Amino acid sequence: MRPDRDRPDAEIEDLLRHLDHPLPPVTVEDIVARAESRPSRWRSWAAGIVLAVVAAGAAYAAPGSPVPDWIRAVTGGPPAPAERSLPAAPVDLRGLSFPPGEPLLISLNMGTAPFHVRVVVTDEADVLVRSARAETRFRSEPSHVEVDVAQGDTLEVRIPRGASRVELRTGPSSPFTWNGGVPRSDVVAAPDGSYLFPVMP
């Protein structure tokens, strides 16, 4: 006697024939017809979902949007890092330097606009005449520099304590002179030791 597991192959084939049946053919026209036959309410619902997803993405990506914070509050995620402001770029000072052992005359050409001159006594090595404005122009020769100061500019003159002689001249007057360590000024020194001169045409 043969066990059940040894059924003839004919029985198994007969069972498989009952399960196996051909699928009806489907054409592209059938797929298009079925898609067009779907109710317009379904298409409107799908379009609404797409628009909602696009709008949510735009709101999330917008600068300063509260949407990321809302999502983090709901999901318990970490807070967003605080925005850090970039450090201010250093001021590009341009000008000329002169050896302190030689006398120097600084002539300021007076145009039609007011400006300022700030004189600072320092422990630096050279006499510096400089400005942060590109419109201010310098012309120099030995022991003399001529400056066309731009409107509203503050020309800075830095004089070492060991400088021999530096004279600041605006037109016919000399509002500041440094002579062997002795200053002579038309204005009183500020608490930090600097001298600020307004120059009016």
C-alpha positions, 0 to 999 in steps of 0.5 A: 500500500502506497502512502498519501504523500505518494499520490500519482502525478496525474492527481496533482496536475488535475488540481493545478488545472483547476487553479490555473486559468488565463487572464483576460487581455488588457489594452492601453485603451482599457486603462485610459477608459477606466481612469477617465471613468473615475468620478471627478470627486476623486481627482479633486481630492487627489489634487487637493492633497498634492496642493497641501503637500506643496504648500506645506513644503513651501511654508517649511522652507520659508525664512523665519517660518514657524512651521519647523518649530511647530513640527519639532514641538509636536514630534519632540525634536531638538530646537532649531539652532539660533541664527548667528550673525556674521562678524563685521568685516574689518575696516579697510584703512588706506594711507601712507606711513612716514619715518618719525625722525624726519619732519612731516608737513600734512597739507589738507586741501579744503574743498566745498564739503566739511570733514574731520581730522583725528590726531592720535599720539601713539607708541607706534614706529611710524607716522601714519596718515590714513582713511577708510574712504576710497574717495580720499586721495593722497599725494606724497613727496619727501617730508610732505603729503597732500590729502584731498579729504572726501566729504564726511570723512575723518582723516586719521593722523597717528604720531609716535611719541618720538617723532621729531616734527609733524605739522597739520595745515589746513589752508593758511592755518596750522591747527596742530603741531607736534614738535619734539614731543610737545603738542600745540593744538587749537582744540583740547585733547579728548580723555583718550588723548586724541585731538578731533578737528572739524574742518569747514570750507 
